[in-house]
């Protein structure tokens, strides 16, 4: 075994225990890719052979399969500054899926590299500031991270009655990670001058990566997956959906055909029109390695911000591309400028319009509230009793918000929950009323398990935990919640909403079916009615 290898028998056993699991808990990954499903539980030795010894050159000669890129759409209920109201918009995010086999290679390197990264940031004493994609945080989640941030705000308010929270967002983080800087930081946490050959091969597969756009593939071959599903046709690889007559029966022939048709795209350097220089940047978002590399890339940035944080006395937290600073209001403008200037060294951009600054101070009633700094500056106004409520704004962080007094669930999080719940109700009722339905009732238990307080692991159970002062995890560990009666009130009517939505949708579907049956009755002279129990 090479001395610079990340592999050790001890790390492999822990990795296998985490990802291989047991026959009862192991779940085969079935996302769309170019290779067949891979049963890691029974064939983990094939992965081990690739990574066990970098000197054997097995991983060095391995050909990584192109990623499959899928555009995910997330509805978001957000305050629109231009419209001065809350409205629903959609965030489109490209997610790249590695091949089923490659995903376990990436997962191992991510597993081992994460431990090296965590050792590094602890040795440099800025481990408290980076809170995303860590395995050494003793099971803490966004509830505890949000609570800690809100506590820092309250601590400053209790001392000076004022404080500011600056929330910054890095634009297109994964697409703008510079390859040379990434390689430099990767070497730095390992204390190597150059990456070992096997790790360099992984690095190259993630920087000069190839990908197939999922929707372009389906459109090119005129493939309707719903139609294939209805026909009962079985497939594992996207290549199974290609006719062998088009390119040939083999994996390599079909892959070459996709390349010839330019359906497989490579992440090549791009010309910067301003500097007229080539830029080597971007890694796929969604691979097992993306998370740890997003942390590694900013090790020097994080260390620097923590260092000046001690000088100015502010709190700094980073969750991937979301940055939060809690500081004295008098220092907020200068600190914000320092952060923007420093992030440029990493060829990243923070858009000013995406930067939120919340100033907490006492209102006319002697109550501390959060105020929208940008709106106050824009309107050039001094707050008075009659207009101050127009400038109220809460600090939003990791799915929760804090207004200076109380904690809540973000409106956007609630909106997504209700949108998904209503969509699932419609789908469930359509299936219940379909001609292929085997039972004359609606499967409400499935809806309750997924979208009500009766479910054990869903959004409602997560929010219920967040509302408590303390709660117990399935492992038996007790965690602190946000201790908020206001969060409980936000969802107090959720069950009634579910019941009303089921009833309303069921009645609509029943009437639609009645109309169809009436038409059939007039044509055939007879009708057969099905009465569904709600």
C-alpha positions in Angstrom: 0.0 0.0 0.0 1.3 3.4 -0.9 2.1 5.6 2.1 0.3 8.6 0.6 -2.9 6.6 0.0 -6.1 7.6 1.8 -7.0 3.9 2.1 -6.5 2.0 5.3 -8.3 -1.2 6.3 -9.8 0.6 9.3 -11.2 3.4 7.1 -12.5 0.9 4.6 -14.4 -1.0 7.3 -16.0 2.1 8.7 -16.9 3.2 5.1 -18.4 -0.1 4.3 -20.3 -0.2 7.5 -21.8 3.2 6.7 -22.6 2.6 3.0 -22.9 -1.1 2.8 -25.2 -1.4 5.9 -27.2 -4.7 6.2 -29.5 -6.6 3.9 -32.5 -5.2 5.7 -31.4 -1.6 5.5 -29.5 -1.5 2.2 -31.3 0.2 -0.6 -30.2 -0.2 -4.2 -29.8 3.2 -5.9 -32.0 3.4 -8.9 -31.5 6.9 -10.3 -31.1 7.2 -14.1 -27.5 6.7 -15.3 -25.6 5.1 -18.1 -24.5 2.0 -16.2 -26.7 -0.7 -14.5 -27.5 -0.6 -10.8 -24.7 -1.6 -8.6 -25.2 -3.8 -5.5 -22.6 -2.5 -3.2 -23.8 -4.7 -0.4 -22.8 -7.9 -2.2 -20.1 -6.6 -4.6 -18.2 -4.0 -2.5 -14.9 -5.9 -3.2 -15.0 -4.5 -6.7 -14.8 -1.0 -5.3 -12.1 -2.0 -2.8 -10.0 -3.4 -5.6 -10.0 0.1 -7.3 -9.0 2.1 -4.2 -7.1 -0.3 -2.0 -3.6 0.4 -3.3 -2.9 3.4 -5.4 0.4 1.9 -6.5 -1.5 -0.9 -8.3 -2.8 1.7 -10.7 -6.3 0.3 -10.7 -7.9 3.6 -10.0 -5.4 5.4 -12.1 -6.6 3.5 -15.2 -10.2 3.5 -14.3 -12.5 5.2 -16.8 -15.1 7.3 -15.1 -18.5 7.2 -16.7 -20.0 10.6 -17.7 -22.4 12.2 -15.2 -26.1 12.5 -15.9 -27.3 16.1 -15.3 -30.9 16.6 -14.2 -32.5 20.1 -13.6 -34.4 20.1 -10.4 -37.1 22.7 -9.8 -37.9 23.9 -6.3 -40.8 26.2 -5.7 -40.0 29.0 -3.3 -42.3 31.4 -1.5 -40.2 34.6 -1.2 -40.6 38.3 -0.6 -40.1 40.1 -4.0 -38.6 43.5 -3.4 -39.8 44.8 -6.8 -43.4 43.7 -6.1 -43.3 44.6 -2.4 -45.1 41.3 -1.6 -44.5 37.6 -1.1 -45.0 35.4 -4.2 -44.1 32.0 -5.5 -41.1 31.5 -7.8 -39.1 28.5 -8.9 -35.4 27.9 -8.4 -33.8 25.7 -11.0 -30.7 23.8 -9.8 -28.6 21.4 -12.0 -27.8 18.1 -10.1 -25.2 15.8 -11.6 -25.4 12.0 -10.8 -22.3 9.9 -11.0 -22.6 6.4 -12.4 -23.8 3.8 -9.9 -20.4 2.2 -9.7 -18.4 5.5 -9.7 -20.6 6.9 -6.9 -19.1 4.5 -4.4 -15.5 5.4 -5.5 -16.3 9.1 -5.0 -18.1 8.2 -1.7 -15.0 6.5 -0.3 -12.6 9.4 -1.3 -15.1 11.9 0.2 -15.4 9.8 3.4 -11.6 9.7 3.9 -11.0 13.2 2.7 -13.7 14.6 5.0 -11.8 13.2 8.0 -8.5 14.8 6.8 -10.4 18.1 6.3 -11.9 18.0 9.8 -8.5 17.3 11.3 -7.1 20.3 9.5 -9.7 22.9 10.5 -9.5 21.7 14.1 -5.7 22.1 14.1 -6.2 25.6 12.8 -8.9 26.4 15.3 -11.7 27.6 12.9 -13.8 24.4 13.1 -16.7 26.1 14.8 -17.4 28.3 11.8 -17.9 25.7 9.0 -21.1 23.8 9.7 -22.0 22.0 6.5 -21.1 18.5 5.4 -19.3 17.6 8.6 -19.3 14.1 10.3 -17.8 15.3 13.5 -20.6 17.5 14.8 -22.2 14.7 17.0 -25.4 14.6 15.0 -26.3 18.3 15.2 -28.5 19.6 12.4 -30.0 22.9 11.1 -32.1 23.2 14.2 -29.1 23.5 16.5 -27.2 25.7 14.0 -30.1 28.1 13.7 -30.6 28.2 17.5 -26.9 29.0 18.0 -27.0 31.9 15.4 -30.2 33.3 17.0 -28.6 33.0 20.4 -25.6 35.1 19.3 -28.0 37.8 18.1 -29.8 37.7 21.4 -26.6 37.9 23.4 -25.5 41.1 21.6 -29.0 42.6 21.9 -29.0 41.9 25.7 -25.7 43.8 26.0 -26.1 46.8 23.7 -29.8 46.7 22.6 -28.5 46.7 19.0 -26.7 44.3 16.6 -26.6 43.5 12.9 -26.8 40.2 11.0 -25.4 40.0 7.5 -26.4 37.1 5.3 -24.4 36.6 2.1 -24.8 34.1 -0.7 -22.0 33.0 -3.1 -23.3 33.2 -6.7 -23.0 29.9 -8.6 -20.5 28.4 -6.1 -19.9 25.0 -7.6 -19.8 26.3 -11.2 -17.1 28.9 -10.3 -14.6 26.8 -8.2 -11.2 27.4 -9.8 -9.4 24.2 -10.5 -5.9 25.4 -9.7 -6.9 26.8 -6.4 -8.9 23.7 -5.6 -5.9 21.5 -6.2 -3.7 23.7 -4.1 -6.1 23.6 -1.1 -6.6 19.8 -1.5 -2.8 19.4 -1.3 -2.7 21.7 1.7 -5.0 19.7 4.0 -3.0 16.6 3.2 0.3 18.4 3.6 1.5 17.3 0.2 3.3 19.3 -2.5 1.4 17.4 -5.2 -1.7 15.1 -5.2 -1.0 11.4 -5.2 -1.6 9.9 -8.7 -4.9 8.2 -7.7 -6.3 11.3 -6.0 -5.2 13.4 -9.0 -7.2 11.0 -11.2 -10.3 11.6 -9.1 -9.5 15.4 -9.2 -9.4 15.3 -13.0 -12.6 13.3 -13.2 -14.4 16.1 -11.2 -12.8 19.1 -13.0 -12.7 17.9 -16.6 -15.9 16.0 -16.2 -18.3 14.9 -18.9 -22.0 14.8 -18.5 -25.2 13.8 -20.4 -28.2 16.1 -20.1 -31.1 13.8 -19.0 -33.9 15.8 -20.8 -31.8 16.2 -24.0 -31.3 12.4 -24.1 -35.0 11.7 -23.8 -35.9 14.3 -26.4 -33.2 13.1 -28.9 -34.5 9.6 -28.8 -38.2 10.6 -28.3 -38.4 8.5 -25.1 -41.5 8.8 -23.0 -40.7 7.2 -19.6 -44.4 7.2 -18.5 -45.3 5.3 -21.6 -42.5 2.8 -20.9 -43.7 2.4 -17.3 -47.2 1.7 -18.4 -46.0 -0.9 -20.8 -44.3 -2.6 -17.9 -40.9 -2.6 -19.6 -37.9 -3.0 -17.3 -34.7 -1.1 -17.7 -31.7 -0.2 -15.5 -29.4 1.9 -17.7 -30.3 4.7 -19.9 -28.5 2.9 -22.7 -31.1 0.1 -22.4 -33.6 2.7 -23.8 -31.5 3.0 -27.0 -32.2 0.7 -29.9 -29.2 -1.6 -30.6 -29.7 -0.9 -34.3 -28.8 2.8 -33.8 -25.2 2.4 -32.6 -24.6 -1.2 -31.7 -25.3 -3.4 -28.7 -22.2 -2.7 -26.6 -21.8 -0.1 -23.9 -18.8 1.5 -25.6 -20.6 1.7 -29.0 -23.6 3.5 -27.5 -21.4 5.8 -25.5 -19.4 6.8 -28.6 -22.7 7.4 -30.5 -23.8 9.8 -27.8 -20.5 11.6 -28.0 -20.7 11.8 -31.8 -24.2 13.4 -31.5 -22.7 15.8 -28.9 -25.1 14.7 -26.3 -22.2 14.1 -23.9 -20.6 17.5 -23.0 -17.2 18.0 -21.4 -16.4 20.8 -18.9 -13.7 22.6 -20.9 -12.0 25.8 -20.1 -13.9 29.0 -21.0 -12.6 32.2 -22.3 -13.1 35.2 -20.1 -14.0 38.1 -22.4 -12.8 40.8 -20.0 -9.3 39.4 -19.4 -9.1 37.3 -22.7 -7.8 34.4 -20.6 -8.9 30.8 -20.3 -10.7 30.0 -17.0 -10.6 26.4 -15.7 -13.4 26.2 -13.2 -16.5 24.3 -12.1 -17.2 20.9 -10.5 -20.4 18.9 -10.7 -22.9 19.6 -8.0 -24.4 16.4 -6.6 -21.5 14.0 -6.5 -20.3 12.6 -3.2 -17.1 14.6 -3.5 -18.8 18.0 -4.2 -19.7 18.6 -0.6 -16.2 18.1 0.9 -14.5 19.9 -1.9 -16.8 22.9 -1.4 -15.4 23.1 2.2 -11.8 22.4 1.2 -11.8 25.2 -1.4 -12.4 27.9 1.2 -10.1 26.8 4.0 -7.9 29.9 3.8 -10.9 32.2 3.4 -12.6 30.7 6.5 -9.4 30.9 8.5 -9.0 34.6 7.5 -12.6 35.6 8.3 -12.4 33.9 11.7 -9.1 35.7 12.4 -10.5 39.2 11.7 -13.7 38.1 13.5 -11.6 38.0 16.7 -10.4 41.5 15.9 -13.8 43.0 15.4 -15.6 40.7 17.8 -18.1 39.2 15.3 -19.5 35.7 14.8 -18.9 34.0 11.4 -20.7 30.9 10.1 -20.6 29.3 6.7 -23.0 26.6 5.4 -21.6 25.8 2.0 -22.3 28.9 -0.1 -24.4 30.7 2.6 -22.4 33.0 4.9 -23.7 34.6 8.1 -22.0 37.3 10.2 -23.4 38.6 13.5 -21.7 41.8 14.5 -21.9 45.3 16.0 -24.0 47.6 13.9 -21.3 50.2 13.9 -18.9 47.7 12.2 -21.3 46.1 9.8 -20.5 48.2 6.7 -16.7 47.7 7.1 -17.0 44.0 7.8 -19.2 43.5 4.8 -16.7 45.2 2.5 -13.8 43.1 3.9 -15.7 39.9 3.1 -16.5 41.0 -0.4 -12.9 41.9 -1.0 -11.5 38.7 0.4 -13.9 36.4 -1.6 -12.6 37.8 -4.8 -9.3 36.2 -4.2 -11.0 32.8 -4.7 -12.6 34.0 -8.0 -16.0 34.0 -6.4 -18.7 36.6 -6.4 -21.3 37.7 -3.8 -24.0 39.7 -5.4 -25.0 42.8 -3.4 -28.6 42.3 -4.3 -28.5 38.9 -2.6 -26.9 40.2 0.5 -29.3 40.8 3.4 -28.5 43.0 6.3 -30.9 43.0 9.3 -30.4 45.6 12.0 -31.8 44.7 15.4 -32.8 47.6 17.7 -35.6 48.8 19.9 -38.8 50.0 18.1 -41.1 52.8 19.3 -42.7 50.4 21.8 -39.4 49.5 23.4 -39.3 46.0 21.8 -36.3 44.8 19.9 -37.2 44.0 16.2 -35.2 43.3 13.1 -35.2 46.1 10.4 -34.4 45.9 6.7 -31.2 48.0 6.4 -31.3 48.1 2.6 -34.8 49.4 2.4 -34.1 52.1 5.0 -31.1 53.3 3.0 -33.0 53.2 -0.2 -35.9 55.2 1.2 -33.6 57.6 3.0 -35.9 57.7 6.0 -35.7 57.9 9.7 -38.1 55.6 11.4 -41.1 56.9 13.3 -44.0 55.2 14.9 -46.3 55.4 11.9 -44.0 53.8 9.4 -41.6 51.5 11.3 -43.6 48.3 10.7 -43.0 48.7 6.9 -39.3 48.1 7.6 -39.6 45.1 9.8 -37.6 42.1 8.5 -36.6 38.9 10.2 -33.2 37.1 9.9 -33.7 34.0 7.8 -31.3 31.2 8.4 -31.3 27.5 7.5 -35.1 27.2 7.2 -36.0 29.3 10.2 -36.3 33.0 11.0 -35.8 35.3 14.0 -37.5 38.7 14.3 -35.6 39.9 17.5 -38.1 38.3 19.9 -39.3 35.0 18.5 -38.3 32.2 16.2 -40.5 30.9 13.3 -40.4 28.5 10.4 -39.6 30.3 7.2 -42.7 31.1 5.0 -40.9 29.5 2.1 -40.4 26.2 3.9 -44.1 26.1 4.8 -45.1 27.0 1.3 -43.1 24.0 -0.1 -44.6 21.7 2.5 -48.1 22.7 1.6 -47.5 22.6 -2.1 -46.0 19.1 -1.9 -48.8 18.0 0.4 -51.5 19.2 -2.0 -49.8 17.7 -5.0 -49.5 14.3 -3.3 -53.2 14.4 -2.3 -54.3 15.0 -5.9 -52.1 12.2 -7.1 -53.3 9.8 -4.4 -57.0 10.5 -5.2 -56.5 10.2 -8.9 -55.1 6.7 -8.4 -57.9 5.8 -6.0 -60.6 6.8 -8.6 -58.8 5.3 -11.6 -60.2 2.2 -13.3 -57.2 0.3 -12.3 -57.7 0.9 -8.6 -58.1 -2.4 -6.6 -59.7 -0.9 -3.6 -62.7 1.4 -3.1 -61.0 3.8 -0.7 -58.4 6.5 -0.5 -55.1 5.6 1.1 -55.1 8.3 3.7 -52.6 6.6 6.0 -49.8 7.2 3.5 -50.7 10.8 3.3 -50.8 11.1 7.1 -47.4 9.4 7.5 -45.8 11.8 5.0 -47.5 15.1 5.7 -48.9 15.1 9.2 -47.8 15.0 12.8 -48.7 11.2 12.8 -45.6 10.4 10.7 -42.4 9.6 12.4 -39.8 11.1 10.0 -41.2 13.9 7.9 -41.2 17.7 7.7 -43.9 18.0 10.5 -41.9 15.8 12.9 -38.8 17.9 12.1 -40.6 21.1 12.8 -42.2 19.6 15.9 -38.7 18.9 17.2 -37.6 22.4 16.4 -40.4 23.9 18.4 -39.5 22.0 21.6 -37.1 23.1 24.2 -35.4 19.7 23.9 -36.2 16.6 21.9 -34.9 13.1 21.8 -33.5 11.6 18.5 -34.1 8.0 17.5 -30.6 7.2 18.7 -31.6 8.4 22.2 -29.5 11.5 22.1 -31.2 14.6 23.5 -30.9 17.8 21.5 -31.9 21.4 22.0 -34.7 22.9 20.0 -35.7 26.5 19.4 -38.2 26.4 22.2 -40.8 28.4 20.2 -44.6 28.4 20.8 -44.9 30.4 17.6 -43.6 27.5 15.5 -46.2 25.3 17.0 -48.9 27.8 16.2 -47.7 28.0 12.6 -48.7 24.4 12.0 -51.5 24.1 14.5 -54.1 23.8 11.7 -52.1 21.6 9.3 -54.3 18.4 10.0 -57.5 20.3 9.3 -56.0 21.6 6.0 -55.0 18.0 5.0 -58.5 16.7 5.8 -60.2 19.6 3.9 -58.0 19.2 0.9 -58.7 15.4 0.8 -62.4 16.0 1.0 -62.4 18.8 -1.6 -60.3 17.0 -4.1 -62.2 13.7 -3.6 -65.6 15.5 -4.2 -64.2 17.1 -7.4 -62.9 13.8 -8.7 -66.2 12.0 -7.8 -68.2 14.6 -9.7 -65.9 14.2 -12.7 -66.4 10.5 -12.7 -70.2 10.9 -12.3 -70.2 13.0 -15.4 -68.2 10.4 -17.4 -70.6 7.7 -16.1 -73.6 9.7 -17.2 -72.1 10.0 -20.7 -71.5 6.3 -20.8 -75.1 5.7 -19.6 -76.5 7.7 -22.4 -74.4 5.8 -24.9 -74.8 2.3 -23.5 -78.1 2.6 -21.7 -76.6 1.5 -18.4 -74.2 2.7 -15.7 -72.2 1.1 -12.9 -71.4 3.4 -10.0 -68.5 3.0 -7.5 -69.0 4.7 -4.2 -65.8 5.6 -2.5 -65.4 5.8 1.2 -63.6 9.0 2.2 
